[in-house]
Amino acid sequence: MGKNQKIGDLVDAEQAAEPFARELGPDRYDVDEHSLGPFPGTKVSARARGRFIHYQDGYVVLDPIPWQS
C-alpha cells in the first residue's frame, strides 16, 4: 500500500482491500469484484462484493453481499 493510492483505485486481491480501507481512514468503501470472461474476446464483468467499513476506533470489517450459487 502506498500513500499515493486513493478512492477508485484497484487492488489485485481481496486480502489487499482491508489494508487499503485502513489506510484511507474511517468511512465505508464499496468493493466490486471484476473478472475476465472465460472465453477469448469477452469483456470484463463486475459485481458488487460488499463494503469494507472502517470504524473510528480502527476496526475494519467486510460487510459482504450474500450471493446464491
N, C-alpha and C positions, 0 to 999 in steps of 0.2 A: 504494500500500500504506500503510495506516495502522497505527499501533501498537495500535489497538483491535480488529484482526482476530484471530480465534482459530480453533483447530481446529474444523471443522464448518462454517465459513463457506464461501460460494460465491465463485468467481471467474468472470468472464464470458468468459475466453478462455484457451486453453492457454498463451499467452505470459505470462499473469499468474500461472500456477501455480508456475513456478520461483522468481520473486521472493518469492512467498508462502511457499514452503517455506524459502527462505533466511532470511527474516525471523523465522520461528518457531524456527529453530535446528536443530542436528543431531538427526536422527531419520528415520523413514520415514513418508511421507504418502501414503495411498491416494488415487487420482484416479479419479473416476467421471465419465462423460460423460452429460449429461442433454439430452434433446431433446424437442420437442413432436412429437406425431404429425402426419402430413401432412394430416389431414382435420379440419375444424371439429368441435369436441366431443371430440376424442381427448385422452387424458391424456399426461402427461409420462412418457417412458420413460428408463431409465438402464441403463448397462452399465459394467462395470469397465474402466478405460482402462489402468491400471498403477499405478505408485507413483513418487513422487519420493523419492530418497534424498539426504539432506543429511549429508555426512560431517563429522567433527570438523575436518578441515583446511579446510572451507568449500566444497569441491567439491559441486555439486548435479547429479544425473543422473536422467533419466527411465528407469525400467525398465518398458518397455511390455509389455502383454499382446498377443501377436500374434493378430489376428483374420483369419480367412479370409473372403474375399468370396463 
